Amino acid sequence: MRALNVLLSIAVSLVMAALAFELGLRAIGKGPVETLLQHDERTGWSKRPSASVERSGPEFDVRIETNQLGLVDDSMPTPTKPAGTFRVLVLGDSFTQGFTVSRDDLYVDLLERRWRAEGRPMDVVNAGTEAWSTDQEVAWFLSQGERFQPDFVLLAAYENDLYWNGQARYITRGAAKPLFRADGSLEIAHCADVGPLPWTERFATTRLLNGLVSPQRVPDEHLFQPEGASRSILREFAPLLNTKPAFLDRSIEGTSGALIAFRRECERIGAQPLFLAIPSHAAVDPAHAERFADEALGGLDQHLWAPDAPPEFLLRLAQASGIRGFDPRAALRAAQRERAQYFDVDWHLNPAGNRTLAAFLHDELDRSGLLPAACAPQRDVPADLAPAPRGLDWGFVGLLYGALLAVLSTLYCLTYRDAPRSRVPLQVGGLLALVFAIFLGARALLGVLPPAAAGWVLPALVLALLGVVAWKLGRRVGTILELLRCFALRGHWYLMPLLVVLLTIGSLLVVAASSPLIAPFIYTLF
């Protein structure tokens, strides 16, 4: 019986250690990725209705919410268009859905906001979904588009669509997706469900271990090594090459077929088809093109590839299918000279790039002569309706500081009744000021550092703090380990969780009490 209790004690200790590691990974943003997606028989996957997830990275921190119809849009109990409204339905991928920017900074919402500010009876419906390619967007439109009664349908494509429009399965877990023939008919119309996430993807610890054991998460079937490259690259970059590999032939057929099906469906429901080719960062920023060649294309020489090739090819396919295309490269390049239009690490447009794209579409649609007279602007408004940058709310910071000062000073006086009352607010206020300074200073540092380095600041600070705590504890670490060993050998497994928690908190408080320089950092960590 004693042996069983000892084994249980060891097991509980290991579980507590694993739980602490798991929670630590999640706390520093290394946890499992939340998803908005669910299986969809027609498109492979779609967004869940009335869902919400947080997305964050070194350069962004956004919440994405869907409405009753599974769209990143305003509340919409029914897809029926309001009377007297001119509706634009936008199809697209993560650029359109909004993967790294909030709706306040998304080109779809910015365009609608400006139209409404001008007094136009215009409505924009965002049907973008992350990781979709053109064929999935068209498959959704064929089954759902008519319900929204659109007047215009804007199909926004990105360069990697060219490859994925020829694939029956996506890179993530081999998820099935639709596939069009060159004549516009569906070769794959029903997509099988790949089932729930494997358990190894549901925990931060197992995801980390998988990444260490197998850092290459891209199946070999989606890799190739072009002539002149030092290593294998993603096949979705093949459209960038001046000499196109043969495996792109099926992708070009699938893209052409999807565009033909898109135009036919628009004609059937009486909507105007439009096409937007969203360029990559490399096509807009020459400095980024050099870095992209080294990092993503295996060091290809500039004469072997062209960042402009994919958007130009997509626009030619759209034109050949009888669809009017829009090319925002010139607008983005002009804006890039004044301010970055893309995130530095992530490949999506940043808020400034979304504003440029919205202004471009606004002006191009006005110049096109396609809008009816009823949609003419009724008043002039500023071109940029994006909200002002959200800075720190110093009023709230001051209120929080004052409330904490009052509460902690009162608690201090009630606990230490012999302490001089006049010095208590100064002592507590000074410590609080240090804690606030550490937090706000770290926040400012993250905004100044390069995005690639900013993501490691918090883990590094936590590890450094824990190292200092271990050093400060000194010989007490041996006492703590001996106490844990004693409880384990005695078989007190049921006390292990409480013991671990008490020892952890107690150790931090002991160090905080013994070192006024370390104390503010520990309290900030709490």
Kinemage of the C-alpha trace (Angstrom):
@kinemage 1
@onewidth
@group {chain A} dominant
@subgroup {mainchain}
@vectorlist {calphas} color= white
{ca met a 1} P 0.000 0.000 0.000
{ca arg a 2} L 2.850 2.362 0.851
{ca ala a 3} L 4.507 1.662 -2.510
{ca leu a 4} L 1.261 2.556 -4.272
{ca asn a 5} L 1.030 5.825 -2.351
{ca val a 6} L 4.629 6.670 -3.260
{ca leu a 7} L 3.898 6.019 -6.941
{ca leu a 8} L 0.791 8.199 -6.710
{ca ser a 9} L 2.833 10.978 -5.084
{ca ile a 10} L 5.390 10.876 -7.878
{ca ala a 11} L 2.628 10.774 -10.487
{ca val a 12} L 0.840 13.756 -8.940
{ca ser a 13} L 4.125 15.685 -8.817
{ca leu a 14} L 4.757 14.991 -12.495
{ca val a 15} L 1.199 16.010 -13.384
{ca met a 16} L 1.610 19.248 -11.439
{ca ala a 17} L 4.886 19.964 -13.246
{ca ala a 18} L 3.296 19.240 -16.624
{ca leu a 19} L 0.292 21.411 -15.767
{ca ala a 20} L 2.539 24.300 -14.717
{ca phe a 21} L 4.518 23.965 -17.965
{ca glu a 22} L 1.324 23.856 -20.019
{ca leu a 23} L -0.105 26.940 -18.303
{ca gly a 24} L 3.218 28.743 -18.689
{ca leu a 25} L 3.286 28.099 -22.440
{ca arg a 26} L -0.285 29.333 -22.782
{ca ala a 27} L 0.486 32.437 -20.682
{ca ile a 28} L 3.302 33.503 -23.035
{ca gly a 29} L 1.166 32.946 -26.144
{ca lys a 30} L 2.513 29.540 -27.187
{ca gly a 31} L -0.731 27.643 -26.612
{ca pro a 32} L -2.950 25.822 -29.129
{ca val a 33} L -4.328 28.018 -31.868
{ca glu a 34} L -8.027 28.796 -31.503
{ca thr a 35} L -10.071 28.283 -34.625
{ca leu a 36} L -13.222 29.812 -36.058
{ca leu a 37} L -13.573 26.986 -38.526
{ca gln a 38} L -15.819 23.979 -38.870
{ca his a 39} L -16.223 21.359 -41.584
{ca asp a 40} L -18.301 22.371 -44.580
{ca glu a 41} L -19.347 19.846 -47.200
{ca arg a 42} L -19.208 22.326 -50.090
{ca thr a 43} L -16.166 24.448 -49.239
{ca gly a 44} L -14.115 22.116 -47.039
{ca trp a 45} L -14.415 24.455 -44.080
{ca ser a 46} L -16.316 27.588 -43.103
{ca lys a 47} L -16.605 29.873 -40.107
{ca arg a 48} L -18.785 28.903 -37.159
{ca pro a 49} L -21.792 31.186 -36.562
{ca ser a 50} L -21.748 33.433 -33.487
{ca ala a 51} L -18.157 32.470 -32.647
{ca ser a 52} L -15.272 34.479 -31.249
{ca val a 53} L -11.510 33.895 -31.031
{ca glu a 54} L -8.457 35.893 -30.018
{ca arg a 55} L -5.557 36.127 -32.446
{ca ser a 56} L -2.195 37.574 -31.485
{ca gly a 57} L 1.349 37.762 -32.758
{ca pro a 58} L 4.377 40.020 -32.462
{ca glu a 59} L 2.611 42.655 -34.591
{ca phe a 60} L -1.094 42.289 -33.862
{ca asp a 61} L -3.637 41.387 -31.207
{ca val a 62} L -7.227 41.148 -32.434
{ca arg a 63} L -10.539 39.524 -31.596
{ca ile a 64} L -12.452 38.018 -34.519
{ca glu a 65} L -16.210 37.574 -34.133
{ca thr a 66} L -18.779 36.087 -36.488
{ca asn a 67} L -22.480 36.900 -36.714
{ca gln a 68} L -25.486 34.571 -36.907
{ca leu a 69} L -24.644 33.645 -40.507
{ca gly a 70} L -20.993 32.870 -39.821
{ca leu a 71} L -19.720 36.107 -41.385
{ca val a 72} L -17.290 38.629 -39.915
{ca asp a 73} L -19.889 41.348 -40.223
{ca asp a 74} L -22.624 43.193 -38.349
{ca ser a 75} L -25.552 41.320 -36.869
{ca met a 76} L -27.500 39.799 -39.743
{ca pro a 77} L -30.490 37.614 -38.763
{ca thr a 78} L -31.289 37.018 -42.434
{ca pro a 79} L -29.270 37.364 -45.661
{ca thr a 80} L -32.094 39.329 -47.306
{ca lys a 81} L -30.963 42.735 -48.561
{ca pro a 82} L -32.687 45.759 -46.957
{ca ala a 83} L -35.019 47.624 -49.304
{ca gly a 84} L -33.428 50.497 -51.228
{ca thr a 85} L -29.890 49.232 -50.581
{ca phe a 86} L -27.150 48.621 -53.143
{ca arg a 87} L -25.215 45.596 -51.898
{ca val a 88} L -21.605 44.595 -52.581
{ca leu a 89} L -20.700 41.026 -51.611
{ca val a 90} L -16.958 40.501 -51.076
{ca leu a 91} L -15.436 37.013 -51.415
{ca gly a 92} L -11.895 36.368 -50.261
{ca asp a 93} L -9.485 34.742 -47.860
{ca ser a 94} L -7.784 35.951 -44.657
{ca phe a 95} L -7.017 39.368 -46.224
{ca thr a 96} L -10.777 39.902 -46.579
{ca gln a 97} L -11.976 38.150 -43.439
{ca gly a 98} L -9.523 40.094 -41.299
{ca phe a 99} L -6.943 37.776 -39.768
{ca thr a 100} L -4.473 40.270 -38.328
{ca val a 101} L -6.513 43.490 -38.133
{ca ser a 102} L -9.737 44.354 -36.374
{ca arg a 103} L -12.843 45.395 -38.291
{ca asp a 104} L -12.007 49.033 -37.493
{ca asp a 105} L -8.960 48.640 -39.749
{ca leu a 106} L -10.240 46.171 -42.364
{ca tyr a 107} L -10.605 47.368 -45.957
{ca val a 108} L -14.097 45.866 -46.325
{ca asp a 109} L -15.456 47.779 -43.334
{ca leu a 110} L -13.484 50.920 -44.175
{ca leu a 111} L -15.060 51.001 -47.641
{ca glu a 112} L -18.563 50.535 -46.253
{ca arg a 113} L -17.958 53.174 -43.577
{ca arg a 114} L -16.886 55.754 -46.141
{ca trp a 115} L -19.815 55.040 -48.440
{ca arg a 116} L -22.252 55.432 -45.571
{ca ala a 117} L -20.566 58.634 -44.398
{ca glu a 118} L -21.085 59.989 -47.915
{ca gly a 119} L -24.795 59.272 -47.609
{ca arg a 120} L -24.831 56.435 -50.134
{ca pro a 121} L -27.374 53.611 -49.693
{ca met a 122} L -24.619 50.999 -49.973
{ca asp a 123} L -24.013 47.861 -47.964
{ca val a 124} L -20.905 45.640 -47.961
{ca val a 125} L -21.153 41.989 -46.896
{ca asn a 126} L -17.892 40.307 -45.916
{ca ala a 127} L -17.849 36.624 -46.924
{ca gly a 128} L -14.065 36.213 -46.577
{ca thr a 129} L -12.775 33.105 -44.816
{ca glu a 130} L -9.231 32.358 -43.719
{ca ala a 131} L -7.239 29.841 -45.800
{ca trp a 132} L -9.810 29.751 -48.593
{ca ser a 133} L -8.614 29.740 -52.191
{ca thr a 134} L -10.555 31.087 -55.177
{ca asp a 135} L -12.334 27.793 -55.822
{ca gln a 136} L -13.669 27.643 -52.265
{ca glu a 137} L -14.883 31.224 -52.451
{ca val a 138} L -16.709 30.477 -55.701
{ca ala a 139} L -18.124 27.198 -54.303
{ca trp a 140} L -19.576 29.161 -51.373
{ca phe a 141} L -20.972 31.765 -53.764
{ca leu a 142} L -22.652 29.095 -55.896
{ca ser a 143} L -24.505 27.690 -52.891
{ca gln a 144} L -25.061 30.823 -50.761
{ca gly a 145} L -24.506 33.944 -52.849
{ca glu a 146} L -27.999 34.373 -54.315
{ca arg a 147} L -29.528 34.524 -50.825
{ca phe a 148} L -27.684 37.810 -50.188
{ca gln a 149} L -29.134 39.478 -53.325
{ca pro a 150} L -25.860 41.230 -54.285
{ca asp a 151} L -25.635 43.911 -56.959
{ca phe a 152} L -21.840 43.655 -57.201
{ca val a 153} L -19.721 40.645 -56.245
{ca leu a 154} L -16.043 41.373 -55.660
{ca leu a 155} L -13.753 38.332 -55.723
{ca ala a 156} L -10.460 39.173 -53.953
{ca ala a 157} L -7.627 36.744 -54.748
{ca tyr a 158} L -4.073 36.388 -53.432
{ca glu a 159} L -1.119 34.884 -55.281
{ca asn a 160} L -1.076 31.526 -53.460
{ca asp a 161} L -4.598 30.849 -54.815
{ca leu a 162} L -3.012 29.945 -58.140
{ca tyr a 163} L -1.445 26.812 -56.669
{ca trp a 164} L -4.217 25.780 -54.280
{ca asn a 165} L -6.899 26.082 -56.977
{ca gly a 166} L -5.391 22.902 -58.408
{ca gln a 167} L -5.262 20.911 -55.177
{ca ala a 168} L -7.963 18.632 -53.754
{ca arg a 169} L -6.551 18.873 -50.219
{ca tyr a 170} L -5.141 21.730 -48.203
{ca ile a 171} L -1.837 21.753 -46.373
{ca thr a 172} L -3.443 21.766 -42.904
{ca arg a 173} L -4.268 18.196 -41.866
{ca gly a 174} L -5.010 17.277 -45.477
{ca ala a 175} L -8.421 18.969 -45.313
{ca ala a 176} L -10.530 18.229 -48.409
{ca lys a 177} L -11.562 21.155 -50.622
{ca pro a 178} L -13.521 21.658 -53.876
{ca leu a 179} L -11.876 21.569 -57.284
{ca phe a 180} L -13.067 23.052 -60.593
{ca arg a 181} L -12.518 21.744 -64.095
{ca ala a 182} L -11.363 24.112 -66.833
{ca asp a 183} L -14.932 24.410 -68.198
{ca gly a 184} L -16.305 25.765 -64.911
{ca ser a 185} L -17.876 22.549 -63.626
{ca leu a 186} L -17.033 21.089 -60.235
{ca glu a 187} L -14.799 18.019 -60.263
{ca ile a 188} L -14.990 17.724 -56.461
{ca ala a 189} L -18.261 19.083 -55.094
{ca his a 190} L -18.527 17.270 -51.743
{ca cys a 191} L -15.681 17.527 -49.236
{ca ala a 192} L -15.131 14.769 -46.682
{ca asp a 193} L -14.669 15.641 -43.017
{ca val a 194} L -11.144 14.975 -41.702
{ca gly a 195} L -12.477 14.738 -38.135
{ca pro a 196} L -11.520 16.593 -34.943
{ca leu a 197} L -8.033 17.805 -34.123
{ca pro a 198} L -5.692 15.065 -32.886
{ca trp a 199} L -5.040 15.251 -29.167
{ca thr a 200} L -1.413 16.228 -29.799
{ca glu a 201} L -2.635 19.531 -31.268
{ca arg a 202} L -4.886 20.373 -28.334
{ca phe a 203} L -2.131 21.015 -25.790
{ca ala a 204} L 0.683 23.549 -25.860
{ca thr a 205} L 3.192 21.023 -24.519
{ca thr a 206} L 2.536 18.378 -27.161
{ca arg a 207} L 2.565 21.016 -29.929
{ca leu a 208} L 5.960 22.186 -28.705
{ca leu a 209} L 7.330 18.644 -28.561
{ca asn a 210} L 5.991 17.916 -32.059
{ca gly a 211} L 7.705 21.030 -33.344
{ca leu a 212} L 11.027 20.013 -31.763
{ca val a 213} L 10.846 16.439 -33.020
{ca ser a 214} L 9.463 17.299 -36.469
{ca pro a 215} L 10.004 21.014 -37.265
{ca gln a 216} L 9.095 20.450 -40.922
{ca arg a 217} L 5.286 20.547 -40.838
{ca val a 218} L 4.773 20.820 -44.613
{ca pro a 219} L 4.192 17.506 -46.433
{ca asp a 220} L 6.754 16.738 -49.132
{ca glu a 221} L 4.014 16.759 -51.777
{ca his a 222} L 3.725 20.534 -51.369
{ca leu a 223} L 7.483 21.176 -51.697
{ca phe a 224} L 9.841 21.320 -54.658
{ca gln a 225} L 13.317 22.622 -55.430
{ca pro a 226} L 13.474 24.899 -58.474
{ca glu a 227} L 16.654 25.323 -60.472
{ca gly a 228} L 18.883 27.886 -58.837
{ca ala a 229} L 17.449 27.437 -55.324
{ca ser a 230} L 19.614 26.182 -52.479
{ca arg a 231} L 16.782 24.209 -50.854
{ca ser a 232} L 13.194 23.074 -51.314
{ca ile a 233} L 10.494 25.731 -51.274
{ca leu a 234} L 6.696 25.729 -51.063
{ca arg a 235} L 4.931 24.864 -54.291
{ca glu a 236} L 2.550 27.756 -53.728
{ca phe a 237} L 5.482 30.040 -54.615
{ca ala a 238} L 5.842 28.421 -58.047
{ca pro a 239} L 3.725 31.137 -59.779
{ca leu a 240} L 6.524 33.591 -58.922
{ca leu a 241} L 9.033 31.774 -61.127
{ca asn a 242} L 9.773 32.971 -64.624
{ca thr a 243} L 9.781 29.358 -65.796
{ca lys a 244} L 6.558 27.746 -64.556
{ca pro a 245} L 6.789 24.054 -63.513
{ca ala a 246} L 4.411 21.554 -65.123
{ca phe a 247} L 2.493 20.884 -61.892
{ca leu a 248} L 0.950 24.362 -62.210
{ca asp a 249} L -1.003 23.337 -65.318
{ca arg a 250} L -3.771 21.770 -63.211
{ca ser a 251} L -3.799 24.819 -60.946
{ca ile a 252} L -4.264 27.167 -63.891
{ca glu a 253} L -7.133 25.014 -65.160
{ca gly a 254} L -8.768 25.087 -61.713
{ca thr a 255} L -8.369 28.863 -61.450
{ca ser a 256} L -9.831 29.457 -64.922
{ca gly a 257} L -12.728 27.101 -64.184
{ca ala a 258} L -13.498 28.839 -60.890
{ca leu a 259} L -13.550 32.250 -62.593
{ca ile a 260} L -15.812 30.976 -65.376
{ca ala a 261} L -18.216 29.515 -62.797
{ca phe a 262} L -18.102 32.802 -60.873
{ca arg a 263} L -19.002 34.881 -63.942
{ca arg a 264} L -21.820 32.507 -64.948
{ca glu a 265} L -23.390 32.602 -61.493
{ca cys a 266} L -23.207 36.405 -61.404
{ca glu a 267} L -24.959 36.519 -64.786
{ca arg a 268} L -27.622 34.119 -63.565
{ca ile a 269} L -28.511 36.172 -60.487
{ca gly a 270} L -28.061 39.554 -62.202
{ca ala a 271} L -24.953 40.718 -60.315
{ca gln a 272} L -21.857 42.498 -61.655
{ca pro a 273} L -18.713 40.315 -61.239
{ca leu a 274} L -15.527 42.132 -60.216
{ca phe a 275} L -12.037 40.823 -59.482
{ca leu a 276} L -9.370 42.209 -57.139
{ca ala a 277} L -5.780 40.912 -57.299
{ca ile a 278} L -4.191 41.557 -53.885
{ca pro a 279} L -0.404 41.812 -54.361
{ca ser a 280} L 2.151 40.356 -51.987
{ca his a 281} L 4.514 42.367 -49.830
{ca ala a 282} L 7.347 41.571 -52.242
{ca ala a 283} L 5.397 43.081 -55.168
{ca val a 284} L 5.028 46.395 -53.330
{ca asp a 285} L 8.274 46.757 -51.348
{ca pro a 286} L 11.566 46.053 -53.206
{ca ala a 287} L 13.482 45.843 -49.933
{ca his a 288} L 11.212 43.068 -48.756
{ca ala a 289} L 11.562 41.266 -52.095
{ca glu a 290} L 15.275 40.738 -51.461
{ca arg a 291} L 14.660 39.315 -48.006
{ca phe a 292} L 11.787 37.161 -49.285
{ca ala a 293} L 14.046 35.609 -51.935
{ca asp a 294} L 16.558 34.578 -49.279
{ca glu a 295} L 14.062 33.356 -46.677
{ca ala a 296} L 11.309 31.760 -48.777
{ca leu a 297} L 12.744 31.074 -52.237
{ca gly a 298} L 16.008 29.392 -51.337
{ca gly a 299} L 18.131 32.369 -52.367
{ca leu a 300} L 16.878 32.557 -55.961
{ca asp a 301} L 18.508 35.248 -58.088
{ca gln a 302} L 16.248 38.142 -59.024
{ca his a 303} L 16.283 37.225 -62.728
{ca leu a 304} L 14.699 33.821 -61.971
{ca trp a 305} L 11.497 35.127 -60.390
{ca ala a 306} L 9.160 38.115 -60.477
{ca pro a 307} L 6.925 39.291 -57.591
{ca asp a 308} L 4.578 40.908 -60.119
{ca ala a 309} L 3.965 37.677 -62.038
{ca pro a 310} L 1.100 36.236 -59.885
{ca pro a 311} L -1.180 39.336 -59.755
{ca glu a 312} L -0.624 40.010 -63.449
{ca phe a 313} L -1.435 36.408 -64.337
{ca leu a 314} L -4.567 36.428 -62.153
{ca leu a 315} L -5.757 39.648 -63.793
{ca arg a 316} L -5.231 38.154 -67.260
{ca leu a 317} L -7.265 35.071 -66.310
{ca ala a 318} L -10.056 37.301 -64.970
{ca gln a 319} L -10.083 39.354 -68.159
{ca ala a 320} L -10.144 36.182 -70.283
{ca ser a 321} L -13.174 35.045 -68.261
{ca gly a 322} L -15.015 38.304 -68.932
{ca ile a 323} L -14.544 39.776 -65.440
{ca arg a 324} L -13.426 43.339 -64.790
{ca gly a 325} L -10.260 43.402 -62.701
{ca phe a 326} L -8.736 45.913 -60.286
{ca asp a 327} L -4.987 46.182 -59.678
{ca pro a 328} L -4.026 48.109 -56.497
{ca arg a 329} L -0.250 47.735 -56.865
{ca ala a 330} L 0.406 51.329 -57.939
{ca ala a 331} L -1.644 52.723 -55.025
{ca leu a 332} L 0.081 50.477 -52.496
{ca arg a 333} L 3.543 51.265 -53.897
{ca ala a 334} L 2.902 54.991 -53.680
{ca ala a 335} L 1.686 54.653 -50.099
{ca gln a 336} L 4.622 52.352 -49.228
{ca arg a 337} L 7.029 55.219 -49.887
{ca glu a 338} L 5.409 57.121 -47.027
{ca arg a 339} L 4.511 54.316 -44.649
{ca ala a 340} L 4.749 50.515 -44.474
{ca gln a 341} L 1.645 48.854 -45.939
{ca tyr a 342} L 2.328 45.298 -44.747
{ca phe a 343} L 3.324 43.766 -41.464
{ca asp a 344} L 7.031 43.020 -41.245
{ca val a 345} L 6.851 39.396 -40.038
{ca asp a 346} L 3.291 38.484 -41.000
{ca trp a 347} L 2.493 38.680 -44.734
{ca his a 348} L -0.900 40.448 -44.485
{ca leu a 349} L -1.691 44.090 -45.069
{ca asn a 350} L -1.407 46.153 -41.893
{ca pro a 351} L -4.006 48.823 -40.946
{ca ala a 352} L -2.324 51.403 -43.202
{ca gly a 353} L -2.369 48.979 -46.135
{ca asn a 354} L -6.045 48.245 -45.568
{ca arg a 355} L -6.801 51.981 -45.631
{ca thr a 356} L -4.927 52.324 -48.916
{ca leu a 357} L -6.809 49.381 -50.417
{ca ala a 358} L -10.187 50.745 -49.287
{ca ala a 359} L -9.428 54.175 -50.773
{ca phe a 360} L -8.289 52.552 -54.015
{ca leu a 361} L -11.503 50.521 -54.374
{ca his a 362} L -13.634 53.548 -53.497
{ca asp a 363} L -12.033 55.694 -56.188
{ca glu a 364} L -11.827 52.974 -58.845
{ca leu a 365} L -15.488 52.039 -58.493
{ca asp a 366} L -16.441 55.695 -58.817
{ca arg a 367} L -14.308 56.045 -61.947
{ca ser a 368} L -15.607 52.781 -63.436
{ca gly a 369} L -19.051 54.190 -64.165
{ca leu a 370} L -20.621 50.951 -62.931
{ca leu a 371} L -22.390 52.428 -59.910
{ca pro a 372} L -25.973 53.595 -60.488
{ca ala a 373} L -26.892 57.266 -60.139
{ca ala a 374} L -28.712 56.493 -56.877
{ca cys a 375} L -25.326 55.605 -55.333
{ca ala a 376} L -23.749 58.996 -56.022
{ca pro a 377} L -22.210 60.627 -52.915
{ca gln a 378} L -24.498 63.065 -51.109
{ca arg a 379} L -21.750 64.835 -49.172
{ca asp a 380} L -17.957 65.058 -48.992
{ca val a 381} L -16.143 63.276 -46.169
{ca pro a 382} L -12.463 62.737 -45.302
{ca ala a 383} L -10.857 60.012 -47.383
{ca asp a 384} L -9.497 58.220 -44.307
{ca leu a 385} L -12.234 57.140 -41.936
{ca ala a 386} L -10.045 54.775 -39.946
{ca pro a 387} L -10.282 55.415 -36.199
{ca ala a 388} L -7.449 57.270 -34.555
{ca pro a 389} L -4.700 55.017 -33.181
{ca arg a 390} L -5.723 53.688 -29.824
{ca gly a 391} L -3.135 54.870 -27.331
{ca leu a 392} L -2.904 54.190 -23.646
{ca asp a 393} L -5.853 55.444 -21.597
{ca trp a 394} L -3.940 57.444 -19.001
{ca gly a 395} L -7.130 58.374 -17.209
{ca phe a 396} L -7.849 54.701 -16.562
{ca val a 397} L -4.217 54.107 -15.515
{ca gly a 398} L -4.461 56.941 -13.005
{ca leu a 399} L -7.795 55.670 -11.666
{ca leu a 400} L -6.421 52.140 -11.280
{ca tyr a 401} L -3.308 53.436 -9.524
{ca gly a 402} L -5.362 55.523 -7.104
{ca ala a 403} L -7.739 52.643 -6.290
{ca leu a 404} L -4.882 50.209 -5.660
{ca leu a 405} L -3.059 52.778 -3.533
{ca ala a 406} L -6.144 53.325 -1.360
{ca val a 407} L -6.931 49.621 -0.920
{ca leu a 408} L -3.346 48.457 -0.299
{ca ser a 409} L -2.573 51.341 2.077
{ca thr a 410} L -5.677 50.519 4.109
{ca leu a 411} L -4.767 46.823 4.245
{ca tyr a 412} L -1.192 47.697 5.247
{ca cys a 413} L -2.379 49.910 8.110
{ca leu a 414} L -4.808 47.239 9.347
{ca thr a 415} L -2.060 44.591 9.244
{ca tyr a 416} L 0.802 46.643 10.691
{ca arg a 417} L -0.915 48.844 13.257
{ca asp a 418} L 2.364 50.158 14.717
{ca ala a 419} L 3.636 51.496 11.398
{ca pro a 420} L 3.666 55.305 11.048
{ca arg a 421} L 0.498 56.126 9.160
{ca ser a 422} L 2.042 59.076 7.322
{ca arg a 423} L 4.710 56.895 5.664
{ca val a 424} L 2.377 54.126 4.503
{ca pro a 425} L 1.002 55.877 1.368
{ca leu a 426} L 4.562 56.820 0.363
{ca gln a 427} L 5.892 53.271 0.753
{ca val a 428} L 2.934 51.610 -0.939
{ca gly a 429} L 2.785 54.318 -3.614
{ca gly a 430} L 6.479 53.924 -4.397
{ca leu a 431} L 6.198 50.162 -4.790
{ca leu a 432} L 3.089 50.528 -6.967
{ca ala a 433} L 4.888 53.125 -9.080
{ca leu a 434} L 7.722 50.661 -9.698
{ca val a 435} L 5.276 47.912 -10.663
{ca phe a 436} L 3.437 50.252 -13.059
{ca ala a 437} L 6.751 51.491 -14.485
{ca ile a 438} L 7.897 47.912 -15.172
{ca phe a 439} L 4.640 47.024 -16.889
{ca leu a 440} L 4.393 50.210 -18.961
{ca gly a 441} L 8.098 50.123 -19.774
{ca ala a 442} L 7.841 46.551 -21.037
{ca arg a 443} L 4.808 47.563 -23.100
{ca ala a 444} L 6.735 50.440 -24.657
{ca leu a 445} L 9.743 48.198 -25.291
{ca leu a 446} L 7.600 45.704 -27.181
{ca gly a 447} L 6.402 48.515 -29.434
{ca val a 448} L 9.964 49.647 -30.252
{ca leu a 449} L 11.687 46.301 -30.767
{ca pro a 450} L 11.582 44.497 -34.132
{ca pro a 451} L 8.574 42.151 -34.269
{ca ala a 452} L 10.783 39.053 -34.540
{ca ala a 453} L 12.482 39.929 -31.236
{ca ala a 454} L 9.407 41.293 -29.418
{ca gly a 455} L 7.765 37.875 -29.165
{ca trp a 456} L 10.628 36.571 -27.031
{ca val a 457} L 10.807 39.467 -24.584
{ca leu a 458} L 8.163 38.180 -22.149
{ca pro a 459} L 9.498 34.568 -22.033
{ca ala a 460} L 13.022 35.912 -21.538
{ca leu a 461} L 11.928 38.210 -18.689
{ca val a 462} L 10.030 35.397 -16.963
{ca leu a 463} L 12.982 32.998 -17.254
{ca ala a 464} L 15.369 35.648 -15.992
{ca leu a 465} L 13.119 36.411 -13.032
{ca leu a 466} L 12.780 32.732 -12.143
{ca gly a 467} L 16.570 32.378 -12.370
{ca val a 468} L 17.037 35.277 -9.946
{ca val a 469} L 14.420 33.749 -7.613
{ca ala a 470} L 16.273 30.399 -7.628
{ca trp a 471} L 19.570 32.188 -6.938
{ca lys a 472} L 18.037 34.203 -4.106
{ca leu a 473} L 16.519 31.115 -2.532
{ca gly a 474} L 19.969 29.528 -2.434
{ca arg a 475} L 20.077 26.620 -0.008
{ca arg a 476} L 16.346 26.869 0.480
{ca val a 477} L 15.963 25.116 -2.901
{ca gly a 478} L 17.494 21.989 -1.353
{ca thr a 479} L 15.099 22.255 1.586
{ca ile a 480} L 12.136 22.578 -0.778
{ca leu a 481} L 13.223 19.525 -2.788
{ca glu a 482} L 13.776 17.535 0.395
{ca leu a 483} L 10.294 18.462 1.631
{ca leu a 484} L 8.755 17.340 -1.673
{ca arg a 485} L 10.770 14.103 -1.522
{ca cys a 486} L 9.662 13.468 2.061
{ca phe a 487} L 5.968 13.896 1.207
{ca ala a 488} L 6.367 11.651 -1.822
{ca leu a 489} L 8.123 8.860 0.079
{ca arg a 490} L 5.545 9.012 2.832
{ca gly a 491} L 2.845 8.520 0.223
{ca his a 492} L 0.961 11.762 0.949
{ca trp a 493} L -0.025 12.051 -2.717
{ca tyr a 494} L -3.287 13.832 -1.911
{ca leu a 495} L -1.334 16.732 -0.357
{ca met a 496} L 1.064 17.197 -3.258
{ca pro a 497} L -0.990 19.759 -5.258
{ca leu a 498} L -1.518 21.959 -2.193
{ca leu a 499} L 2.142 21.614 -1.207
{ca val a 500} L 3.405 22.616 -4.643
{ca val a 501} L 1.155 25.687 -4.770
{ca leu a 502} L 2.089 26.800 -1.246
{ca leu a 503} L 5.812 26.295 -1.829
{ca thr a 504} L 5.713 28.184 -5.143
{ca ile a 505} L 3.838 31.190 -3.797
{ca gly a 506} L 5.765 31.108 -0.524
{ca ser a 507} L 9.132 31.064 -2.287
{ca leu a 508} L 8.214 34.038 -4.459
{ca leu a 509} L 6.981 36.012 -1.451
{ca val a 510} L 10.105 35.175 0.565
{ca val a 511} L 12.311 36.478 -2.219
{ca ala a 512} L 10.114 39.544 -2.647
{ca ala a 513} L 10.307 40.323 1.089
{ca ser a 514} L 14.093 39.882 1.189
{ca ser a 515} L 14.947 41.923 -1.905
{ca pro a 516} L 13.346 45.328 -2.516
{ca leu a 517} L 14.896 45.406 -5.995
{ca ile a 518} L 13.299 42.119 -7.085
{ca ala a 519} L 9.977 42.613 -5.284
{ca pro a 520} L 8.379 44.930 -7.915
{ca phe a 521} L 9.170 42.427 -10.679
{ca ile a 522} L 7.616 39.572 -8.707
{ca tyr a 523} L 4.502 41.595 -7.926
{ca thr a 524} L 4.260 42.533 -11.621
{ca leu a 525} L 4.448 38.826 -12.498
{ca phe a 526} L 1.551 38.146 -10.113
